[in-house]
């Protein structure tokens, strides 16, 4: 099964009908779980069950059950708290509140929220895991592209002096902690 | 080996309390050495690190910052799954280690450069301990490191299982996890025997009566 929830009917000659935009596309904010019905976000409710291949060209909020593959290559996917996914997932950004069994590839960012269970390997550029999230698998942080690398020194300078505590969600960029007194004592025995 | 309260593994125990327990910090010499073993020196391949404790965002953040590939398997949590329990001839219920290992820690030999075992062995059901150590040894690369913690007798039978967050290369933050009971106390001889196939073992004793052991395959 192939599903593309709200793709409008295309005119016979897309080149003639759709002139190239002269201004850059506006920044698309990642949809929030609390706002699943946002106009430009597709929605699959908790009673929906899909088996097969799910592809799309818009952001998607998914609260149902899916078995197969999910491909939203350049778009965001939010798995709601009732979501039960047994599929390999490809998306730009992924936020998981529910249960996912399968490998995840994200070109942007993955967020595992505290209620979530993810069993599978994750390959992404950035990951945020909240305390309480259950994760079983491997995490591979992909190399940042050259554009981001060039921005890194500026970002590092901007974050100098940042002192992370034990916040509920820690990104890979978080660093700098304060240490307390040491209960560690003597060296017992060595070989 | 000393046992506490008969360890009935059939009872589901992993229910965390609603109130988050306070975290404590400790400096770990063994962890410092472990982390130094991970520092890459222009190596092409990413190092693979297996964390056997409950998922820690802090550990994942720190290890991925070191350009390591992080694997996470909460072995103790998995061992509580009732689907692994089988009834014995005497009527008691025990975990089926063959079934457990068919579905967990299924990695090729020599996959990992380092393994964080934490204090899992002290809380694990007895049938899993020896096969688990054998499997971990096989999964480690030659000269790979394994870091394990063991409670000493003085730590007490009520010692809580902890989630270990690596906040600095030699500093841990311990977050108590409710619902697991200490099953046994290993002394130095037990540890030597259990990890006898490793090339070397280094022991460090903390003032909090936790014995850190850094094993090298």
Interface residues (C-beta under 8 A of the other chain):
Chain A: X127 X128 X129 X130 X131 X133 X134 X135 X136 X137 X138 X139 X140 X141 X166 X169 X170 X171 X172 X173 X174 X175 X177 X179 X180 X181 X182 X183 X184 X185 X186 X187 X188 X189 X190 X191
Chain B: X23 X24 X25 X26 X27 X28 X29 X46 X48 X55 X57 X58 X60 X61 X62 X64 X65 X67 X69 X70 X71 X72 X73 X74 X77 X78 X165 X167 X168 X171 X173 X188 X200 X201 X202 X203 X204 X205 X206 X207 X208 X211
